[in-house]
Amino acid sequence: MKILVAVDPSDSAHLAVTKGAEMAKKEGAQLTLLAVAETFLDMENLFGNEAGERMKERAAKALDAAKAMAAVAKPKAVLKTGVSPEDIIVEQAEKGGFDLVVMGTRSKKGKGGLRLGSVASRVVANAPCSVLVVR
């Protein structure tokens, strides 16, 4: 079994890393952690390459923290850069032949609103495998 955990700097990502590592250890599965440094073309036009570099540093820091949290499962770590985190997650799941994607949700809606974040909902809709959303 191959498990892909999407990582970002949020608390929900920490929950996803913990759950993914537990599952990988229990199942003897291969665990891969994926962080996406989102690029914003408009921001780079205004502020130069600094905005992109900051996003990449932030993603790398989140990935390092996730590796430490999941050390028991001996994860592989991947850092990608792109405009659409959901597309990159789905693409990694497809190309890597993953059986499961584990991710958190950063939804900011209240109790009456949509509870699944936009990235998570798009991954659920488009992933070639099962998706576990942890919150």
TIMI-2910 file (N, C-alpha, C, CB; in pm, 1 decimal, decimal comma, always signed):
<rs>
+----------+----------+----------+----------+----------+----------+----------+----------+----------+----------+----------+----------+------+
!      n_x !      n_y !      n_z !     ca_x !     ca_y !     ca_z !      c_x !      c_y !      c_z !     cb_x !     cb_y !     cb_z ! resn !
+----------+----------+----------+----------+----------+----------+----------+----------+----------+----------+----------+----------+------+
!    +84,1 !   -118,1 !     +0,0 !     +0,0 !     +0,0 !     +0,0 !    +88,7 !   +124,4 !     +0,0 !    -95,7 !     -0,2 !   +122,0 !  Met !
!    +43,8 !   +227,2 !    -72,0 !   +115,3 !   +354,2 !    -79,8 !    +22,5 !   +466,4 !    -33,5 !   +166,8 !   +380,7 !   -224,7 !  Lys !
!    +70,9 !   +544,6 !    +63,8 !     -7,8 !   +653,6 !   +121,2 !    +62,3 !   +786,2 !    +93,0 !    -28,2 !   +633,2 !   +274,3 !  Ile !
!    -14,8 !   +882,2 !    +41,8 !    +34,0 !  +1017,2 !    +16,4 !    -34,1 !  +1111,2 !   +115,2 !     +6,9 !  +1061,2 !   -131,8 !  Leu !
!    +45,3 !  +1186,1 !   +191,0 !    -10,2 !  +1283,5 !   +284,9 !    +23,4 !  +1423,3 !   +235,2 !    +44,8 !  +1261,0 !   +429,4 !  Val !
!    -81,4 !  +1503,9 !   +214,2 !    -62,9 !  +1642,5 !   +173,6 !    -31,9 !  +1725,8 !   +297,5 !   -189,0 !  +1696,8 !    +99,6 !  Ala !
!    +73,6 !  +1805,4 !   +288,4 !   +124,4 !  +1881,2 !   +402,5 !   +117,9 !  +2030,3 !   +373,4 !   +268,6 !  +1839,3 !   +436,0 !  Val !
!    +73,3 !  +2106,6 !   +472,2 !    +82,2 !  +2252,3 !   +468,7 !   +105,3 !  +2300,2 !   +611,8 !    -47,6 !  +2317,0 !   +406,5 !  Asp !
!   +119,8 !  +2429,7 !   +635,1 !   +151,7 !  +2476,0 !   +771,1 !    +34,3 !  +2475,9 !   +869,9 !   +206,6 !  +2613,6 !   +763,3 !  Pro !
!    -79,7 !  +2421,4 !   +835,0 !   -197,2 !  +2427,1 !   +922,4 !   -198,6 !  +2315,6 !  +1026,7 !   -323,5 !  +2420,1 !   +839,2 !  Ser !
!   -280,4 !  +2336,0 !  +1130,1 !   -299,2 !  +2233,3 !  +1232,1 !   -364,8 !  +2108,5 !  +1174,7 !   -382,9 !  +2287,7 !  +1346,8 !  Asp !
!   -455,1 !  +2125,6 !  +1078,2 !   -522,2 !  +2009,3 !  +1019,9 !   -423,0 !  +1921,5 !   +943,3 !   -636,0 !  +2054,3 !   +926,6 !  Ser !
!   -319,1 !  +1981,6 !   +889,0 !   -215,2 !  +1902,5 !   +821,4 !   -139,5 !  +1818,1 !   +922,2 !   -117,5 !  +1994,0 !   +744,7 !  Ala !
!   -117,2 !  +1872,3 !  +1040,4 !    -50,1 !  +1794,7 !  +1144,8 !   -133,3 !  +1672,0 !  +1182,0 !    -24,8 !  +1882,2 !  +1269,5 !  His !
!   -264,0 !  +1688,7 !  +1187,6 !   -352,9 !  +1575,2 !  +1214,6 !   -343,4 !  +1471,5 !  +1102,8 !   -498,7 !  +1623,1 !  +1230,4 !  Leu !
!   -336,3 !  +1519,1 !   +978,9 !   -326,1 !  +1429,0 !   +864,2 !   -193,8 !  +1353,1 !   +865,9 !   -340,3 !  +1507,5 !   +733,1 !  Ala !
!    -85,5 !  +1420,9 !   +901,1 !    +45,3 !  +1355,5 !   +908,1 !    +44,0 !  +1247,3 !  +1015,1 !   +156,7 !  +1458,4 !   +937,2 !  Val !
!    -10,7 !  +1279,4 !  +1130,2 !    -18,5 !  +1182,3 !  +1239,1 !    -99,5 !  +1060,8 !  +1196,6 !    -80,3 !  +1246,2 !  +1364,3 !  Thr !
!   -215,3 !  +1083,3 !  +1135,8 !   -302,3 !   +973,3 !  +1091,8 !   -234,1 !   +891,7 !   +981,7 !   -438,1 !  +1028,3 !  +1041,2 !  Lys !
!   -173,3 !   +958,2 !   +886,2 !   -104,4 !   +888,8 !   +777,8 !    +10,8 !   +803,6 !   +828,0 !    -53,5 !   +988,5 !   +676,7 !  Gly !
!    +87,1 !   +857,4 !   +922,1 !   +200,6 !   +782,6 !   +978,8 !   +151,8 !   +661,4 !  +1057,2 !   +285,6 !   +873,7 !  +1070,2 !  Ala !
!    +44,2 !   +679,1 !  +1133,6 !    -13,3 !   +566,3 !  +1208,7 !    -57,4 !   +455,5 !  +1114,0 !   -132,7 !   +613,1 !  +1294,3 !  Glu !
!   -127,7 !   +494,6 !  +1008,2 !   -176,7 !   +396,3 !   +910,8 !    -61,5 !   +326,7 !   +839,8 !   -267,8 !   +463,7 !   +808,1 !  Met !
!    +39,0 !   +402,5 !   +799,3 !   +153,9 !   +345,0 !   +728,3 !   +226,5 !   +245,5 !   +817,5 !   +251,0 !   +455,9 !   +682,0 !  Ala !
!   +247,4 !   +281,0 !   +941,4 !   +317,0 !   +192,7 !  +1035,6 !   +236,6 !    +64,0 !  +1057,3 !   +340,5 !   +264,9 !  +1170,8 !  Lys !
!   +106,9 !    +78,5 !  +1079,0 !    +19,8 !    -36,9 !  +1104,7 !    +11,7 !   -130,6 !   +983,8 !   -120,7 !    +10,9 !  +1142,7 !  Lys !
!     +3,8 !    -73,2 !   +864,5 !    -15,0 !   -151,9 !   +741,6 !   +116,2 !   -189,9 !   +673,4 !   -100,7 !    -74,6 !   +644,4 !  Glu !
!   +227,3 !   -136,9 !   +723,1 !   +354,9 !   -159,5 !   +655,4 !   +358,1 !    -90,4 !   +520,4 !   +380,6 !   -308,9 !   +638,2 !  Gly !
!   +290,5 !    +22,6 !   +511,3 !   +276,0 !    +95,2 !   +385,3 !   +390,5 !   +193,4 !   +363,6 !   +143,0 !   +169,2 !   +382,1 !  Ala !
!   +411,0 !   +228,3 !   +239,0 !   +506,7 !   +332,5 !   +202,1 !   +437,4 !   +467,5 !   +222,2 !   +557,3 !   +315,0 !    +53,1 !  Gln !
!   +500,9 !   +557,7 !   +295,5 !   +444,5 !   +689,5 !   +324,1 !   +523,8 !   +797,0 !   +251,1 !   +443,5 !   +717,0 !   +476,0 !  Leu !
!   +451,6 !   +882,2 !   +179,7 !   +512,3 !   +996,5 !   +113,4 !   +441,6 !  +1122,2 !   +160,8 !   +504,8 !   +982,9 !    -41,4 !  Thr !
!   +521,2 !  +1221,1 !   +199,4 !   +469,3 !  +1351,0 !   +240,6 !   +488,8 !  +1448,3 !   +124,8 !   +540,3 !  +1402,6 !   +370,9 !  Leu !
!   +385,0 !  +1521,8 !    +91,5 !   +390,6 !  +1616,2 !    -19,9 !   +353,2 !  +1755,8 !    +28,7 !   +296,8 !  +1571,6 !   -134,6 !  Leu !
!   +442,8 !  +1851,1 !     +9,3 !   +413,4 !  +1992,2 !    +36,5 !   +414,6 !  +2066,4 !    -97,1 !   +517,7 !  +2054,8 !   +137,8 !  Ala !
!   +318,5 !  +2156,1 !   -113,2 !   +309,6 !  +2234,9 !   -235,3 !   +329,7 !  +2381,5 !   -200,7 !   +173,5 !  +2212,9 !   -306,5 !  Val !
!   +429,9 !  +2441,8 !   -262,0 !   +452,3 !  +2585,8 !   -248,9 !   +372,1 !  +2653,1 !   -358,9 !   +605,8 !  +2623,0 !   -258,2 !  Ala !
!   +263,1 !  +2713,6 !   -318,9 !   +174,2 !  +2775,9 !   -416,0 !   +237,8 !  +2902,8 !   -472,2 !    +37,8 !  +2807,8 !   -351,8 !  Glu !
!   +228,5 !  +2917,7 !   -602,9 !   +279,7 !  +3038,3 !   -667,5 !   +162,4 !  +3124,4 !   -711,7 !   +370,9 !  +3002,9 !   -788,6 !  Thr !
!   +180,7 !  +3252,5 !   -700,9 !    +79,5 !  +3349,4 !   -741,6 !   +144,1 !  +3442,9 !   -841,8 !    +21,4 !  +3428,3 !   -619,0 !  Phe !
!   +108,8 !  +3427,2 !   -966,9 !   +173,7 !  +3505,5 !  -1071,4 !   +155,1 !  +3654,4 !  -1049,1 !   +119,7 !  +3466,7 !  -1207,7 !  Leu !
!    +37,3 !  +3696,4 !  -1005,1 !    +13,8 !  +3838,6 !   -981,5 !   +103,4 !  +3891,7 !   -870,4 !   -132,8 !  +3863,2 !   -946,5 !  Asp !
!   +123,5 !  +3811,3 !   -765,0 !   +208,9 !  +3854,0 !   -654,1 !   +353,5 !  +3869,9 !   -701,0 !   +201,1 !  +3753,0 !   -537,7 !  Met !
!   +398,6 !  +3777,8 !   -783,7 !   +536,2 !  +3786,6 !   -833,1 !   +554,3 !  +3906,5 !   -925,4 !   +574,7 !  +3658,0 !   -906,4 !  Glu !
!   +448,1 !  +3940,9 !  -1000,1 !   +455,8 !  +4059,6 !  -1084,4 !   +469,3 !  +4185,4 !   -999,2 !   +332,0 !  +4069,4 !  -1174,6 !  Asn !
!   +402,8 !  +4188,7 !   -885,1 !   +407,8 !  +4305,0 !   -797,1 !   +532,8 !  +4309,2 !   -709,9 !   +286,2 !  +4307,2 !   -709,7 !  Leu !
!   +568,9 !  +4193,5 !   -653,0 !   +675,3 !  +4190,0 !   -552,8 !   +802,1 !  +4118,1 !   -598,0 !   +624,4 !  +4124,9 !   -429,5 !  Phe !
!   +806,2 !  +4073,2 !   -720,3 !   +922,6 !  +4000,7 !   -768,8 !   +922,4 !  +3857,5 !   -717,9 !  +1050,9 !  +4071,4 !   -726,7 !  Gly !
!  +1036,4 !  +3794,6 !   -726,2 !  +1049,6 !  +3653,3 !   -691,3 !  +1040,4 !  +3628,6 !   -540,2 !  +1181,5 !  +3599,9 !   -743,6 !  Asn !
!  +1045,9 !  +3734,8 !   -460,2 !  +1046,0 !  +3719,9 !   -314,9 !   +920,5 !  +3648,3 !   -263,6 !  +1057,8 !  +3856,5 !   -249,0 !  Glu !
!   +805,1 !  +3677,9 !   -321,5 !   +681,1 !  +3614,1 !   -276,3 !   +687,7 !  +3463,1 !   -297,0 !   +559,6 !  +3672,7 !   -351,0 !  Ala !
!   +733,6 !  +3421,1 !   -412,6 !   +746,0 !  +3278,5 !   -441,6 !   +846,5 !  +3209,3 !   -350,9 !   +785,8 !  +3258,5 !   -585,6 !  Gly !
!   +956,0 !  +3276,4 !   -324,5 !  +1058,3 !  +3220,1 !   -236,0 !  +1006,3 !  +3203,9 !    -93,4 !  +1182,9 !  +3308,8 !   -236,1 !  Glu !
!   +928,8 !  +3300,0 !    -47,6 !   +870,2 !  +3289,1 !    +87,7 !   +773,4 !  +3171,6 !    +96,8 !   +797,1 !  +3419,7 !   +125,6 !  Arg !
!   +692,9 !  +3153,0 !     -5,6 !   +598,9 !  +3040,7 !     -6,7 !   +674,5 !  +2908,1 !     -7,9 !   +504,7 !  +3049,7 !   -128,7 !  Met !
!   +783,0 !  +2902,7 !    -83,0 !   +863,8 !  +2780,7 !    -89,6 !   +930,0 !  +2752,8 !    +45,3 !   +971,0 !  +2792,6 !   -200,3 !  Lys !
!   +980,8 !  +2855,7 !   +110,9 !  +1040,5 !  +2839,2 !   +244,1 !   +936,8 !  +2788,8 !   +344,2 !  +1100,9 !  +2972,4 !   +293,1 !  Glu !
!   +818,3 !  +2845,4 !   +338,1 !   +709,4 !  +2804,2 !   +428,0 !   +671,6 !  +2658,3 !   +406,0 !   +586,4 !  +2893,5 !   +407,4 !  Arg !
!   +660,6 !  +2617,8 !   +280,2 !   +626,6 !  +2479,4 !   +247,9 !   +737,6 !  +2384,3 !   +292,9 !   +601,5 !  +2464,1 !    +97,1 !  Ala !
!   +862,4 !  +2424,6 !   +273,4 !   +975,8 !  +2340,5 !   +314,8 !   +978,8 !  +2324,6 !   +466,6 !  +1109,1 !  +2400,8 !   +265,3 !  Ala !
!   +948,8 !  +2429,8 !   +537,8 !   +945,0 !  +2424,2 !   +683,9 !   +833,9 !  +2329,9 !   +730,9 !   +924,0 !  +2565,6 !   +742,9 !  Lys !
!   +717,2 !  +2338,3 !   +668,1 !   +607,0 !  +2248,5 !   +702,2 !   +643,4 !  +2103,3 !   +671,4 !   +479,7 !  +2288,6 !   +625,9 !  Ala !
!   +713,4 !  +2081,8 !   +561,1 !   +755,9 !  +1947,4 !   +522,5 !   +857,4 !  +1891,4 !   +622,2 !   +815,7 !  +1948,9 !   +381,1 !  Leu !
!   +950,8 !  +1974,3 !   +666,2 !  +1048,7 !  +1930,2 !   +766,9 !   +979,2 !  +1890,7 !   +897,6 !  +1152,4 !  +2041,8 !   +793,9 !  Asp !
!   +882,7 !  +1970,4 !   +939,9 !   +808,0 !  +1939,2 !  +1062,3 !   +730,0 !  +1808,2 !  +1046,0 !   +711,3 !  +2055,0 !  +1097,8 !  Ala !
!   +671,7 !  +1789,1 !   +928,5 !   +596,4 !  +1666,6 !   +902,1 !   +687,8 !  +1544,5 !   +902,6 !   +523,4 !  +1677,0 !   +768,1 !  Ala !
!   +807,0 !  +1557,8 !   +844,6 !   +903,3 !  +1446,2 !   +844,9 !   +938,6 !  +1406,5 !   +986,9 !  +1031,2 !  +1483,9 !   +767,6 !  Lys !
!   +958,3 !  +1504,3 !  +1073,0 !   +990,9 !  +1475,8 !  +1212,9 !   +873,9 !  +1406,2 !  +1283,1 !  +1027,5 !  +1605,9 !  +1287,1 !  Ala !
!   +751,8 !  +1452,2 !  +1254,8 !   +633,0 !  +1392,6 !  +1316,9 !   +611,3 !  +1248,9 !  +1271,3 !   +509,4 !  +1475,9 !  +1285,0 !  Met !
!   +644,0 !  +1220,1 !  +1147,1 !   +616,5 !  +1088,8 !  +1088,1 !   +740,2 !  +1000,1 !  +1081,6 !   +559,4 !  +1105,7 !   +949,3 !  Ala !
!   +843,6 !  +1035,2 !  +1153,9 !   +971,8 !   +964,1 !  +1144,0 !   +958,7 !   +814,5 !  +1164,8 !  +1068,9 !  +1019,4 !  +1244,4 !  Ala !
!   +865,8 !   +771,8 !  +1250,4 !   +847,1 !   +630,0 !  +1279,6 !   +809,2 !   +550,7 !  +1153,4 !   +739,3 !   +612,5 !  +1387,2 !  Val !
!   +747,2 !   +617,5 !  +1055,9 !   +703,9 !   +550,9 !   +932,2 !   +806,0 !   +566,7 !   +819,4 !   +568,9 !   +606,8 !   +887,2 !  Ala !
!   +919,2 !   +630,8 !   +846,2 !  +1026,1 !   +650,9 !   +748,1 !   +972,7 !   +705,0 !   +614,5 !  +1100,3 !   +519,2 !   +724,7 !  Lys !
!   +914,6 !   +825,0 !   +619,4 !   +851,3 !   +878,4 !   +498,8 !   +950,8 !   +932,0 !   +395,9 !   +755,8 !   +987,7 !   +536,6 !  Pro !
!   +904,2 !   +933,1 !   +270,3 !   +972,7 !  +1007,5 !   +165,5 !   +909,5 !  +1145,7 !   +166,6 !   +961,0 !   +936,9 !    +22,8 !  Lys !
!   +985,4 !  +1246,5 !   +129,5 !   +934,1 !  +1382,5 !   +128,9 !   +950,1 !  +1444,1 !     -9,8 !  +1006,0 !  +1468,1 !   +234,6 !  Ala !
!   +844,9 !  +1512,4 !    -54,7 !   +844,3 !  +1573,9 !   -186,6 !   +795,1 !  +1717,8 !   -172,4 !   +754,9 !  +1493,2 !   -286,3 !  Val !
!   +867,1 !  +1810,8 !   -233,3 !   +827,1 !  +1951,2 !   -236,0 !   +805,5 !  +1991,0 !   -381,2 !   +934,1 !  +2042,9 !   -167,4 !  Leu !
!   +685,0 !  +2038,2 !   -410,9 !   +650,1 !  +2081,9 !   -547,0 !   +609,4 !  +2228,2 !   -542,4 !   +535,0 !  +1994,3 !   -607,3 !  Lys !
!   +620,3 !  +2294,3 !   -655,5 !   +579,7 !  +2433,6 !   -669,3 !   +480,4 !  +2444,0 !   -783,5 !   +702,2 !  +2526,2 !   -693,5 !  Thr !
!   +373,2 !  +2522,1 !   -763,5 !   +276,9 !  +2539,7 !   -870,5 !   +161,2 !  +2628,7 !   -832,1 !   +225,4 !  +2407,9 !   -913,9 !  Gly !
!    +77,4 !  +2656,1 !   -929,2 !    -34,8 !  +2747,0 !   -912,6 !   -152,7 !  +2679,4 !   -843,1 !    -78,2 !  +2801,2 !  -1047,5 !  Val !
!   -170,2 !  +2550,4 !   -863,0 !   -288,1 !  +2480,5 !   -812,8 !   -248,2 !  +2361,9 !   -724,3 !   -375,3 !  +2432,5 !   -930,0 !  Ser !
!   -252,1 !  +2380,0 !   -591,8 !   -215,3 !  +2269,4 !   -502,8 !   -299,2 !  +2143,1 !   -526,5 !   -229,8 !  +2313,3 !   -358,2 !  Pro !
!   -428,5 !  +2161,1 !   -550,1 !   -514,0 !  +2043,5 !   -570,4 !   -474,2 !  +1965,0 !   -694,5 !   -659,8 !  +2085,7 !   -581,2 !  Glu !
!   -439,1 !  +2035,0 !   -802,5 !   -395,8 !  +1965,9 !   -924,1 !   -264,7 !  +1890,7 !   -900,6 !   -379,3 !  +2066,2 !  -1039,7 !  Asp !
!   -174,4 !  +1951,5 !   -825,1 !    -45,5 !  +1887,9 !   -798,7 !    -64,4 !  +1763,9 !   -710,5 !    +51,4 !  +1988,1 !   -731,3 !  Ile !
!   -151,6 !  +1772,5 !   -611,2 !   -178,9 !  +1656,7 !   -525,0 !   -238,0 !  +1542,6 !   -607,1 !   -275,1 !  +1695,4 !   -409,9 !  Ile !
!   -336,8 !  +1572,8 !   -689,6 !   -400,9 !  +1470,5 !   -773,8 !   -299,4 !  +1411,6 !   -871,2 !   -521,4 !  +1530,4 !   -851,5 !  Val !
!   -216,5 !  +1496,2 !   -931,1 !   -114,8 !  +1448,5 !  -1025,6 !    -15,4 !  +1354,3 !   -956,6 !    -39,7 !  +1568,0 !  -1088,3 !  Glu !
!    +29,5 !  +1390,1 !   -836,5 !   +121,5 !  +1303,4 !   -761,0 !    +55,0 !  +1169,8 !   -729,3 !   +166,9 !  +1372,5 !   -630,0 !  Gln !
!    -71,9 !  +1174,3 !   -691,0 !   -144,6 !  +1050,5 !   -659,4 !   -152,1 !   +960,4 !   -782,4 !   -287,2 !  +1082,4 !   -607,6 !  Ala !
!   -177,1 !  +1020,6 !   -898,7 !   -186,3 !   +943,8 !  -1023,4 !    -51,1 !   +886,0 !  -1062,6 !   -240,3 !  +1031,7 !  -1136,7 !  Glu !
!    +47,7 !   +972,5 !  -1074,3 !   +179,5 !   +930,8 !  -1122,3 !   +248,4 !   +834,4 !  -1025,9 !   +267,6 !  +1052,5 !  -1144,5 !  Lys !
!   +224,6 !   +852,8 !   -898,1 !   +290,1 !   +768,5 !   -797,9 !   +217,2 !   +639,0 !   -769,3 !   +305,3 !   +844,1 !   -671,2 !  Gly !
!   +100,2 !   +619,8 !   -826,9 !    +23,7 !   +498,4 !   -803,7 !    -19,0 !   +481,6 !   -658,1 !   +104,0 !   +379,3 !   -846,5 !  Gly !
!    -58,0 !   +591,5 !   -594,8 !    -96,2 !   +586,5 !   -453,7 !   -233,6 !   +524,1 !   -436,2 !    -94,5 !   +726,5 !   -392,9 !  Phe !
!   -249,9 !   +455,1 !   -323,6 !   -376,3 !   +391,3 !   -289,2 !   -464,5 !   +481,9 !   -204,4 !   -350,7 !   +261,2 !   -215,9 !  Asp !
!   -402,3 !   +579,0 !   -138,4 !   -475,5 !   +665,4 !    -46,7 !   -406,2 !   +799,7 !    -35,6 !   -488,4 !   +600,0 !    +91,6 !  Leu !
!   -486,9 !   +905,5 !    -36,2 !   -439,6 !  +1039,9 !     -6,0 !   -499,4 !  +1077,3 !   +128,6 !   -479,3 !  +1143,7 !   -118,7 !  Val !
!   -415,4 !  +1125,8 !   +219,5 !   -461,7 !  +1173,5 !   +349,6 !   -432,7 !  +1322,4 !   +355,6 !   -392,5 !  +1096,6 !   +468,5 !  Val !
!   -534,1 !  +1400,2 !   +393,8 !   -513,8 !  +1544,8 !   +401,6 !   -607,0 !  +1607,3 !   +503,5 !   -535,0 !  +1609,5 !   +265,0 !  Met !
!   -570,5 !  +1724,7 !   +548,1 !   -655,8 !  +1801,4 !   +637,7 !   -739,7 !  +1897,0 !   +556,9 !   -573,0 !  +1877,2 !   +742,3 !  Gly !
!   -820,6 !  +1972,6 !   +626,7 !   -899,4 !  +2075,2 !   +560,8 !   -884,7 !  +2204,6 !   +639,5 !  -1048,8 !  +2033,1 !   +549,1 !  Thr !
!   -866,2 !  +2312,4 !   +568,3 !   -848,2 !  +2442,0 !   +632,8 !   -973,5 !  +2525,9 !   +620,4 !   -729,4 !  +2516,0 !   +572,7 !  Arg !
!  -1088,9 !  +2462,4 !   +605,9 !  -1214,8 !  +2534,0 !   +589,5 !  -1235,4 !  +2635,5 !   +701,6 !  -1331,6 !  +2435,6 !   +585,4 !  Ser !
!  -1279,8 !  +2752,9 !   +665,7 !  -1300,7 !  +2858,6 !   +764,5 !  -1448,2 !  +2892,5 !   +779,4 !  -1222,5 !  +2983,3 !   +725,7 !  Lys !
!  -1535,4 !  +2807,0 !   +729,2 !  -1678,8 !  +2830,6 !   +739,5 !  -1728,4 !  +2790,5 !   +877,7 !  -1755,0 !  +2753,2 !   +630,3 !  Lys !
!  -1837,4 !  +2847,4 !   +917,9 !  -1898,8 !  +2815,2 !  +1046,7 !  -1974,5 !  +2684,4 !  +1041,7 !  -1991,7 !  +2926,2 !  +1090,1 !  Gly !
!  -2045,7 !  +2653,3 !  +1149,5 !  -2118,0 !  +2526,4 !  +1160,3 !  -2220,0 !  +2507,8 !  +1049,2 !  -2187,3 !  +2517,7 !  +1294,0 !  Lys !
!  -2281,1 !  +2614,1 !  +1006,4 !  -2383,8 !  +2602,3 !   +903,6 !  -2328,5 !  +2600,3 !   +762,8 !  -2480,4 !  +2714,0 !   +916,4 !  Gly !
!  -2201,6 !  +2630,1 !   +746,0 !  -2143,2 !  +2640,0 !   +612,9 !  -2077,2 !  +2512,5 !   +567,3 !  -2044,2 !  +2750,4 !   +609,0 !  Gly !
!  -2019,6 !  +2519,3 !   +451,7 !  -1945,3 !  +2407,4 !   +394,8 !  -1827,0 !  +2374,6 !   +484,7 !  -1897,5 !  +2439,7 !   +250,9 !  Leu !
!  -1809,7 !  +2249,7 !   +520,3 !  -1706,9 !  +2209,8 !   +615,6 !  -1579,0 !  +2162,1 !   +548,9 !  -1759,7 !  +2101,9 !   +704,5 !  Arg !
!  -1581,1 !  +2140,8 !   +421,6 !  -1463,6 !  +2090,4 !   +352,2 !  -1399,8 !  +2204,8 !   +274,1 !  -1500,5 !  +1972,2 !   +257,9 !  Leu !
!  -1270,3 !  +2224,3 !   +290,6 !  -1201,7 !  +2331,4 !   +220,0 !  -1200,6 !  +2308,5 !    +69,6 !  -1060,0 !  +2344,8 !   +271,1 !  Gly !
!  -1173,0 !  +2413,3 !     -5,9 !  -1179,6 !  +2402,5 !   -151,4 !  -1073,6 !  +2308,5 !   -207,6 !  -1164,4 !  +2539,1 !   -213,9 !  Ser !
!   -951,9 !  +2310,3 !   -153,1 !   -847,9 !  +2218,9 !   -201,9 !   -888,9 !  +2075,0 !   -171,5 !   -709,6 !  +2251,6 !   -137,1 !  Val !
!   -931,4 !  +2049,2 !    -49,5 !   -971,8 !  +1913,3 !    -11,6 !  -1089,3 !  +1865,6 !    -96,0 !  -1008,7 !  +1907,7 !   +137,3 !  Ala !
!  -1187,8 !  +1950,3 !   -117,3 !  -1304,1 !  +1906,7 !   -195,3 !  -1266,2 !  +1876,2 !   -339,5 !  -1413,3 !  +2013,4 !   -191,9 !  Ser !
!  -1173,8 !  +1952,5 !   -395,5 !  -1130,8 !  +1925,8 !   -533,3 !  -1048,2 !  +1798,2 !   -542,2 !  -1050,0 !  +2043,7 !   -587,6 !  Arg !
!   -966,6 !  +1771,7 !   -441,7 !   -889,5 !  +1647,1 !   -441,1 !   -984,5 !  +1528,9 !   -428,3 !   -785,3 !  +1646,3 !   -325,6 !  Val !
!  -1082,0 !  +1538,3 !   -337,7 !  -1181,2 !  +1430,4 !   -322,1 !  -1251,1 !  +1403,6 !   -455,2 !  -1285,9 !  +1467,0 !   -212,7 !  Val !
!  -1286,7 !  +1508,9 !   -526,7 !  -1360,2 !  +1494,7 !   -652,8 !  -1275,0 !  +1439,2 !   -766,4 !  -1416,6 !  +1627,8 !   -693,9 !  Ala !
!  -1143,1 !  +1461,4 !   -762,9 !  -1060,4 !  +1428,8 !   -879,3 !   -952,5 !  +1323,4 !   -857,5 !   -996,1 !  +1551,0 !   -926,9 !  Asn !
!   -928,7 !  +1284,0 !   -735,9 !   -820,4 !  +1188,3 !   -709,1 !   -851,6 !  +1051,6 !   -769,6 !   -797,2 !  +1174,6 !   -557,4 !  Ala !
!   -748,3 !   +980,7 !   -814,0 !   -766,6 !   +848,6 !   -872,8 !   -777,4 !   +738,3 !   -767,6 !   -652,4 !   +818,3 !   -966,6 !  Pro !
!   -776,4 !   +776,5 !   -640,9 !   -778,9 !   +679,4 !   -531,9 !   -864,8 !   +734,1 !   -418,4 !   -634,8 !   +647,5 !   -481,9 !  Cys !
!   -875,3 !   +658,8 !   -311,7 !   -950,3 !   +703,8 !   -195,5 !   -880,4 !   +822,1 !   -131,1 !   -967,6 !   +589,9 !    -94,3 !  Ser !
!   -960,2 !   +908,7 !    -67,7 !   -907,3 !  +1026,3 !     +1,9 !   -965,8 !  +1027,4 !   +142,3 !   -941,5 !  +1159,6 !    -75,0 !  Val !
!   -878,7 !  +1038,0 !   +241,9 !   -920,9 !  +1050,4 !   +380,4 !   -896,1 !  +1193,5 !   +421,9 !   -845,9 !   +949,8 !   +473,6 !  Leu !
!  -1003,3 !  +1264,0 !   +458,3 !   -992,8 !  +1403,1 !   +502,9 !  -1002,1 !  +1401,3 !   +655,0 !  -1105,6 !  +1494,8 !   +438,7 !  Val !
!   -897,1 !  +1450,0 !   +720,2 !   -887,6 !  +1448,8 !   +865,4 !   -913,0 !  +1589,2 !   +917,0 !   -749,3 !  +1396,5 !   +912,4 !  Val !
!   -995,1 !  +1597,0 !  +1022,4 !  -1015,9 !  +1729,3 !  +1083,8 !  -1029,0 !  +1715,0 !  +1232,7 !  -1140,4 !  +1798,9 !  +1026,3 !  Arg !
+----------+----------+----------+----------+----------+----------+----------+----------+----------+----------+----------+----------+------+
</rs>
